[in-house]
Amino acid sequence: MDDSDRQADQNALTATLNSFYLYRRAAHHNVTGRRRELYARMSERHRAVLAQTTGFLHNLEQIDVAIDQNSGLLELVAQIGANEFEAPQDRSEWASASTVDMDKAQGTLKQIYRDWSAEGERERATCYGPLLAEIDRLVGDGDRRQVRVLVPGCGLGRLPFELAANGYTAQGNEFSYHMLVASYFFLNHTTLAGQFRVYPFVGSFSHLRTHDDQLAAFAVPDVVPAAVFAGLAADDADPAGLPRFSMTAGAFVDVYSDPAMAWDVVATAFFIDTAPNVLEYIETIRAVLARSSASKRYWVNCGPLLWHFESGHDDQPAGIELPMADLVKVIESYGFVFDKLEHGIQAAYATNPRAQGSWVYNNTLWVARLADK
């Protein structure tokens, strides 16, 4: 990595940290401040109607309290992340947080709910559940400790954590600093179940039955990863010495171009469609599996095709988007054989369970076996 790349990486990190610190001010301004301004400009008659029937201003006060609760958590995450990722101590040296960074900070709260609350299990079961079940089926009575499972784009790390807790040697990989900083916090710095409360949906006023739906609070984490890791013997690594659980930071294609990277199973959840060029993902997955000495090597996937670069993203050009039928053909051309290909696996993603409306994905679940050596 040259100096310009190092500077760009540090800018991405510090902009992320800044977005966590600025969440409080931005949310108070955008979520409640603007609505107070609109209320003040309304006619006296309209203000009276709202005051008599809805408690509009009181509701905004409750939202402000929830924003402060969220901010306390995000600031703690940023504080620990700044130390762990060696950000400059002087915050004046940090990069400014863009609008995209601020949106990702709000999205991180929803991801925390999805991956680290008891209520988020409903969503995890529809996506992580099928992957865990398929891997268990493939391994059968074999020694799970000797099965290496790689999880690219692992977000806040719940899926690789579950794999390690279930006995596998698991590694998560993530590119987003929002996810890396928050996952480090939850995986390493939580000490009690339900230690924090998060209000992930406080920023949205749509699809609500009651005001309480917007203020839904969730205790996190539902389990303490450090306690689970402590239950694994210090020397309980796989035969080659890889720890039972690990994380890597960086772009998947770059990190796993290392010829030493060998994995028996690759598990992808809501990941494939993040590629600007999906063929690079396929080639990298094939390469890490081809290096494995296992007799059978598998790619298990559950997710949609919501192509992230379809209209350009973060100043990037549009990507290579394929329909599922074509994607399957391309994957087969790289030597994979589909042992299972099931469409229509319905799953939501970080949605309010109390909402009147939400987006539901019709995911595709597959088990693709790399052809025998």
C-alpha positions as CSV (number, residue, x, y, z in Angstrom):
1,M,0.0,0.0,0.0
2,D,1.6,3.3,-1.1
3,D,1.2,6.6,0.8
4,S,-1.8,7.8,-1.2
5,D,-3.6,4.5,-0.5
6,R,-2.8,4.7,3.2
7,Q,-4.1,8.2,3.3
8,A,-7.3,7.2,1.5
9,D,-7.7,4.3,4.0
10,Q,-7.2,6.6,7.0
11,N,-9.7,9.1,5.5
12,A,-12.3,6.3,5.2
13,L,-11.7,5.3,8.8
14,T,-11.9,8.7,10.3
15,A,-14.9,9.8,8.2
16,T,-16.6,6.7,9.7
17,L,-15.6,7.6,13.2
18,N,-16.8,11.2,12.6
19,S,-20.2,10.0,11.4
20,F,-20.7,8.1,14.7
21,Y,-19.8,11.2,16.7
22,L,-21.9,13.5,14.5
23,Y,-25.0,11.3,14.6
24,R,-26.4,13.1,17.7
25,R,-26.3,16.6,16.1
26,A,-27.4,15.4,12.7
27,A,-30.3,13.3,14.0
28,H,-31.6,16.1,16.3
29,H,-31.5,18.5,13.4
30,N,-32.9,16.3,10.7
31,V,-35.4,14.1,12.6
32,T,-36.9,16.4,15.2
33,G,-35.5,19.9,14.5
34,R,-37.0,20.3,11.1
35,R,-40.4,19.0,12.3
36,R,-40.4,21.6,15.1
37,E,-39.7,24.2,12.5
38,L,-42.6,23.0,10.3
39,Y,-44.9,22.9,13.3
40,A,-44.0,26.5,14.2
41,R,-44.9,27.6,10.7
42,M,-48.3,25.9,10.8
43,S,-51.4,27.9,11.4
44,E,-52.6,28.2,15.0
45,R,-55.7,26.1,14.0
46,H,-53.5,23.2,12.7
47,R,-51.2,23.3,15.7
48,A,-54.2,23.1,18.0
49,V,-55.5,20.0,16.2
50,L,-52.2,18.2,16.5
51,A,-51.8,19.2,20.2
52,Q,-55.3,18.0,21.1
53,T,-55.2,14.7,19.2
54,T,-51.6,13.5,18.9
55,G,-49.2,15.0,21.4
56,F,-47.0,15.9,18.5
57,L,-44.4,17.9,20.4
58,H,-44.2,15.3,23.2
59,N,-43.6,12.6,20.7
60,L,-40.6,14.7,19.3
61,E,-39.2,15.0,22.8
62,Q,-39.3,11.2,23.2
63,I,-37.6,10.8,19.9
64,D,-34.8,13.2,21.1
65,V,-34.3,11.0,24.2
66,A,-34.0,7.9,22.0
67,I,-31.5,9.7,19.7
68,D,-29.4,10.5,22.7
69,Q,-29.4,6.9,23.7
70,N,-28.3,5.8,20.2
71,S,-25.6,8.5,20.2
72,G,-24.2,7.3,23.5
73,L,-23.7,3.8,22.0
74,L,-22.3,5.1,18.7
75,E,-19.8,7.4,20.5
76,L,-18.6,4.6,22.6
77,V,-18.2,2.4,19.5
78,A,-16.2,5.2,17.9
79,Q,-14.0,5.8,20.9
80,I,-13.0,2.2,21.1
81,G,-12.7,1.9,17.3
82,A,-10.4,5.0,17.2
83,N,-8.0,3.3,19.6
84,E,-8.1,-0.1,18.0
85,F,-7.7,1.1,14.4
86,E,-5.1,3.7,15.4
87,A,-6.9,6.8,14.3
88,P,-5.1,10.2,15.0
89,Q,-5.9,11.3,18.5
90,D,-6.6,14.9,17.4
91,R,-10.1,14.8,15.9
92,S,-9.3,17.9,13.9
93,E,-7.2,15.6,11.7
94,W,-10.1,13.4,10.9
95,A,-11.8,13.5,7.5
96,S,-15.3,15.0,7.3
97,A,-18.3,12.7,7.3
98,S,-20.2,12.8,4.0
99,T,-24.0,12.5,3.7
100,V,-23.3,8.8,2.7
101,D,-21.3,8.3,5.8
102,M,-24.1,9.7,8.0
103,D,-26.6,7.5,6.3
104,K,-24.4,4.5,7.0
105,A,-24.2,5.5,10.7
106,Q,-28.0,5.4,10.8
107,G,-27.9,2.1,9.0
108,T,-25.4,0.7,11.5
109,L,-28.0,1.0,14.2
110,K,-30.4,-1.1,12.2
111,Q,-27.6,-3.6,11.5
112,I,-26.9,-3.8,15.3
113,Y,-30.6,-4.7,15.8
114,R,-30.5,-7.3,13.1
115,D,-27.3,-9.1,14.1
116,W,-27.1,-8.6,17.9
117,S,-30.6,-8.5,19.4
118,A,-32.8,-11.3,20.3
119,E,-35.6,-9.9,18.2
120,G,-33.2,-9.9,15.2
121,E,-33.2,-13.7,15.3
122,R,-36.4,-13.6,13.3
123,E,-34.4,-12.2,10.3
124,R,-31.2,-14.1,11.0
125,A,-33.1,-17.4,10.9
126,T,-34.4,-16.7,7.4
127,C,-30.9,-16.0,6.0
128,Y,-28.2,-17.3,8.2
129,G,-30.3,-20.2,9.3
130,P,-30.4,-22.0,5.9
131,L,-26.6,-21.5,5.5
132,L,-25.9,-22.9,8.9
133,A,-28.2,-25.9,8.2
134,E,-26.6,-26.6,4.8
135,I,-23.1,-26.5,6.2
136,D,-24.1,-28.8,9.1
137,R,-25.6,-31.2,6.5
138,L,-22.5,-31.2,4.3
139,V,-20.2,-31.8,7.2
140,G,-22.3,-34.4,8.9
141,D,-20.5,-36.3,11.6
142,G,-17.1,-34.9,10.6
143,D,-14.8,-32.9,12.8
144,R,-16.1,-29.4,12.5
145,R,-12.9,-27.9,13.9
146,Q,-11.1,-29.0,10.8
147,V,-13.6,-27.4,8.5
148,R,-12.6,-23.9,7.5
149,V,-15.5,-21.6,6.6
150,L,-15.0,-18.1,5.1
151,V,-17.7,-15.5,5.3
152,P,-17.0,-12.5,2.9
153,G,-19.0,-9.4,3.6
154,C,-19.8,-10.5,7.1
155,G,-21.2,-7.1,8.3
156,L,-21.2,-7.1,12.1
157,G,-19.8,-10.6,12.3
158,R,-22.8,-12.6,13.5
159,L,-22.6,-15.4,10.9
160,P,-18.9,-16.2,11.4
161,F,-19.5,-15.9,15.2
162,E,-22.3,-18.5,15.0
163,L,-20.1,-20.8,12.9
164,A,-17.2,-20.6,15.4
165,A,-19.7,-21.1,18.3
166,N,-21.0,-24.2,16.5
167,G,-17.5,-25.7,16.3
168,Y,-16.2,-24.6,12.9
169,T,-13.0,-22.7,12.1
170,A,-14.6,-19.5,10.8
171,Q,-13.2,-16.2,9.4
172,G,-15.2,-13.1,8.5
173,N,-14.1,-10.5,6.0
174,E,-15.5,-7.0,5.8
175,F,-14.6,-3.9,3.8
176,S,-16.9,-1.2,5.4
177,Y,-15.3,0.6,8.3
178,H,-18.8,1.2,9.7
179,M,-19.2,-2.5,10.0
180,L,-15.6,-3.2,11.0
181,V,-15.6,-0.7,13.9
182,A,-19.0,-1.7,15.2
183,S,-18.3,-5.5,14.8
184,Y,-15.0,-5.1,16.7
185,F,-17.0,-3.4,19.6
186,F,-19.6,-6.1,19.8
187,L,-17.3,-9.0,19.4
188,N,-14.7,-7.8,21.9
189,H,-16.0,-5.1,24.2
190,T,-19.4,-6.2,25.4
191,T,-19.5,-7.8,28.8
192,L,-23.2,-8.4,29.5
193,A,-26.2,-9.6,27.6
194,G,-28.6,-6.7,27.1
195,Q,-25.8,-4.2,28.1
196,F,-27.1,-1.5,25.7
197,R,-30.4,-0.4,24.3
198,V,-30.7,0.6,20.6
199,Y,-33.5,2.5,18.9
200,P,-32.9,1.6,15.2
201,F,-36.1,2.9,13.7
202,V,-36.3,6.3,15.5
203,G,-35.3,8.1,12.3
204,S,-38.3,7.0,10.2
205,F,-41.9,8.2,10.4
206,S,-43.3,5.9,7.7
207,H,-45.5,2.8,8.0
208,L,-46.2,3.3,11.7
209,R,-49.3,2.0,13.5
210,T,-48.5,4.0,16.6
211,H,-45.8,6.3,17.8
212,D,-44.5,3.5,20.1
213,D,-43.5,1.5,17.0
214,Q,-41.0,4.2,16.1
215,L,-39.6,4.2,19.6
216,A,-39.1,0.4,19.7
217,A,-36.0,-0.3,21.8
218,F,-34.0,-3.5,21.6
219,A,-31.5,-4.8,24.1
220,V,-28.1,-5.7,22.7
221,P,-26.1,-7.9,22.5
222,D,-28.3,-11.0,23.0
223,V,-25.2,-13.0,23.7
224,V,-21.7,-12.0,24.9
225,P,-19.2,-13.1,22.2
226,A,-16.2,-12.7,24.5
227,A,-17.8,-15.2,26.9
228,V,-18.3,-17.7,24.1
229,F,-14.7,-17.3,22.9
230,A,-13.5,-17.8,26.4
231,G,-15.1,-21.2,26.4
232,L,-12.9,-22.2,23.5
233,A,-9.6,-23.6,24.6
234,A,-6.7,-21.2,23.8
235,D,-5.0,-24.0,21.8
236,D,-8.2,-25.1,20.1
237,A,-7.1,-24.1,16.6
238,D,-7.4,-26.0,13.4
239,P,-4.5,-28.4,12.5
240,A,-2.7,-25.6,10.6
241,G,-3.0,-23.2,13.6
242,L,-5.8,-21.0,12.4
243,P,-7.8,-19.7,15.3
244,R,-11.4,-20.9,15.6
245,F,-12.6,-17.3,15.0
246,S,-10.9,-14.5,13.1
247,M,-11.7,-11.4,11.1
248,T,-9.9,-9.7,8.2
249,A,-10.4,-6.1,7.0
250,G,-10.2,-5.1,3.3
251,A,-11.7,-5.7,-0.1
252,F,-12.5,-9.4,-0.5
253,V,-10.8,-9.7,-3.9
254,D,-7.6,-8.1,-2.6
255,V,-7.4,-9.8,0.8
256,Y,-8.0,-13.3,-0.6
257,S,-5.7,-13.1,-3.6
258,D,-3.0,-14.3,-1.2
259,P,-2.0,-17.8,-2.3
260,A,-1.9,-18.9,1.3
261,M,-5.6,-18.4,1.7
262,A,-7.3,-21.8,1.5
263,W,-10.9,-22.5,2.7
264,D,-13.1,-25.5,2.6
265,V,-16.5,-23.7,2.5
266,V,-17.4,-20.1,1.5
267,A,-20.6,-18.9,2.9
268,T,-22.2,-15.7,1.4
269,A,-25.2,-13.9,2.7
270,F,-26.5,-10.7,1.0
271,F,-23.0,-10.4,-0.5
272,I,-22.8,-11.3,-4.2
273,D,-24.7,-8.2,-5.3
274,T,-22.2,-5.9,-3.7
275,A,-19.7,-6.6,-6.5
276,P,-19.1,-4.0,-9.2
277,N,-17.8,-7.0,-11.2
278,V,-19.3,-10.2,-9.9
279,L,-16.9,-12.3,-12.0
280,E,-14.0,-11.1,-9.7
281,Y,-16.0,-12.4,-6.7
282,I,-16.6,-15.8,-8.4
283,E,-12.9,-16.1,-9.4
284,T,-11.8,-15.3,-5.9
285,I,-14.2,-17.8,-4.3
286,R,-13.1,-20.5,-6.7
287,A,-9.4,-19.7,-5.9
288,V,-9.7,-20.0,-2.1
289,L,-11.7,-23.3,-2.5
290,A,-9.3,-24.7,-5.1
291,R,-6.4,-24.3,-2.6
292,S,-8.2,-26.4,0.0
293,S,-7.0,-29.9,0.6
294,A,-10.5,-31.0,1.5
295,S,-12.1,-33.7,-0.7
296,K,-15.2,-31.7,-1.2
297,R,-15.3,-27.9,-1.4
298,Y,-18.5,-25.9,-1.3
299,W,-19.9,-22.4,-1.8
300,V,-23.2,-21.9,0.0
301,N,-25.2,-18.7,-0.6
302,C,-28.4,-17.1,0.5
303,G,-29.3,-13.6,-0.8
304,P,-30.9,-11.4,-3.4
305,L,-29.6,-9.6,-6.5
306,L,-30.0,-6.0,-5.4
307,W,-27.0,-4.9,-7.5
308,H,-25.3,-2.1,-5.5
309,F,-23.6,-0.4,-8.4
310,E,-26.5,-0.5,-10.8
311,S,-26.8,3.3,-11.0
312,G,-23.2,4.1,-9.9
313,H,-22.3,4.4,-6.3
314,D,-19.7,6.4,-4.4
315,D,-18.4,8.0,-7.6
316,Q,-18.0,4.5,-9.1
317,P,-19.3,3.6,-12.6
318,A,-22.2,1.2,-12.9
319,G,-21.3,-2.5,-12.5
320,I,-21.9,-5.8,-14.3
321,E,-25.4,-6.9,-13.4
322,L,-26.7,-10.3,-14.3
323,P,-30.1,-11.9,-13.8
324,M,-29.9,-15.0,-11.6
325,A,-30.3,-17.5,-14.5
326,D,-27.2,-16.0,-16.2
327,L,-25.3,-15.8,-13.0
328,V,-25.8,-19.5,-12.5
329,K,-24.4,-20.2,-15.9
330,V,-21.4,-18.1,-15.2
331,I,-20.7,-19.8,-11.9
332,E,-21.0,-23.2,-13.6
333,S,-18.4,-22.1,-16.2
334,Y,-15.9,-21.8,-13.4
335,G,-16.2,-25.5,-12.5
336,F,-19.0,-25.4,-9.9
337,V,-21.8,-28.0,-9.8
338,F,-25.0,-26.9,-8.1
339,D,-26.2,-29.5,-5.7
340,K,-29.0,-27.3,-4.6
341,L,-30.6,-24.2,-6.2
342,E,-33.7,-23.0,-4.5
343,H,-35.5,-19.7,-5.2
344,G,-38.1,-17.7,-3.3
345,I,-36.5,-17.9,0.2
346,Q,-38.3,-14.9,1.8
347,A,-36.4,-12.7,4.1
348,A,-36.5,-9.1,5.4
349,Y,-33.4,-7.1,6.1
350,A,-33.1,-4.8,9.1
351,T,-36.8,-3.9,9.0
352,N,-39.1,-2.7,11.9
353,P,-41.0,-5.8,13.0
354,R,-43.9,-3.6,14.0
355,A,-44.1,-1.6,10.7
356,Q,-47.2,-1.7,8.5
357,G,-45.1,-2.1,5.5
358,S,-41.6,-3.5,4.8
359,W,-39.5,-4.8,1.9
360,V,-39.2,-8.6,1.7
361,Y,-36.6,-10.2,-0.5
362,N,-37.1,-13.4,-2.5
363,N,-33.6,-14.9,-1.9
364,T,-31.9,-17.6,-3.7
365,L,-30.3,-20.4,-1.7
366,W,-27.6,-22.5,-3.3
367,V,-25.1,-25.2,-2.5
368,A,-22.4,-25.2,-5.3
369,R,-19.7,-27.8,-5.2
370,L,-16.3,-27.1,-6.8
371,A,-15.7,-30.0,-9.2
372,D,-13.4,-32.7,-7.9
373,K,-9.7,-32.2,-8.4
